[in-house]
Amino acid sequence: MPIHEWAETEVWQHIRASGVPYHPAYDAGMTRLSCSLCIFGSRADLLRAARLRPDLAAEYARVEDEIGHRFRNDLSMAEIIAAANP
């Protein structure tokens, strides 16, 4: 599995050179793919996902309020939405 040893730039060089299709979320600036508002996502990915899918982010915020728990211990969905839409 040589890809494990490659830098991210090398991976993208090989993808582009080969013409292999990839998920369009990468073109939107996401650095990883999982659920679009993943608790394991970076702050930057969460902000981007909240901009790309504002209705889903709002639903997460509603559930967060309803159950009385934050999205992550260090970050609420309300904070993500506020930062994504200054």
C-alpha positions in Angstrom: 0.0 0.0 0.0 2.4 2.7 -1.2 -0.3 5.4 -0.7 0.3 5.2 3.1 3.8 6.6 2.5 2.7 9.5 0.2 2.2 13.1 1.1 -1.2 14.5 0.5 0.1 16.4 -2.5 1.4 13.2 -4.0 -2.0 11.5 -3.6 -3.7 14.4 -5.4 -1.1 14.3 -8.2 -1.8 10.7 -8.8 -5.6 11.1 -8.7 -5.5 13.9 -11.2 -3.0 12.2 -13.4 -5.0 9.0 -13.5 -8.4 10.6 -14.1 -9.9 8.6 -11.3 -13.2 10.2 -10.2 -13.3 11.5 -6.6 -16.0 13.0 -4.4 -16.9 16.6 -5.2 -16.8 17.5 -1.5 -13.0 17.8 -1.9 -13.5 20.5 -4.5 -15.7 22.3 -2.0 -12.7 22.4 0.3 -13.4 19.4 2.6 -10.3 17.6 3.8 -12.0 14.3 4.7 -15.2 12.5 4.0 -17.5 10.9 6.5 -20.7 12.3 7.7 -20.8 15.9 6.6 -21.0 17.2 10.1 -18.8 14.7 11.8 -17.8 15.1 15.4 -14.2 14.0 14.4 -14.0 16.8 11.7 -11.6 19.7 12.0 -13.1 23.1 12.9 -12.4 24.2 9.3 -14.3 21.2 7.9 -17.2 21.8 10.3 -17.5 25.4 9.3 -17.4 24.5 5.6 -20.0 21.8 6.1 -22.3 24.2 7.9 -22.0 26.6 5.0 -22.6 23.9 2.5 -25.5 22.3 4.3 -27.1 25.0 6.5 -30.4 23.2 6.9 -28.6 20.1 8.3 -26.5 22.3 10.6 -29.7 24.0 11.9 -31.3 20.6 12.5 -28.3 19.6 14.5 -28.5 22.8 16.5 -32.2 22.2 17.2 -31.5 18.7 18.5 -28.6 20.0 20.5 -31.0 22.4 22.2 -33.7 19.8 22.6 -31.4 17.2 24.3 -29.3 19.7 26.3 -26.0 18.4 25.0 -23.3 20.1 22.9 -22.3 18.7 19.5 -18.8 18.1 20.9 -17.5 18.8 24.4 -15.4 21.7 23.0 -17.8 23.0 20.4 -21.6 23.5 20.0 -23.4 23.4 16.7 -24.6 26.9 17.5 -21.0 28.1 17.7 -20.2 26.4 14.5 -23.1 28.0 12.7 -22.3 31.5 14.2 -18.6 31.1 13.1 -19.6 29.8 9.6 -21.9 32.8 9.0 -20.2 35.9 10.5 
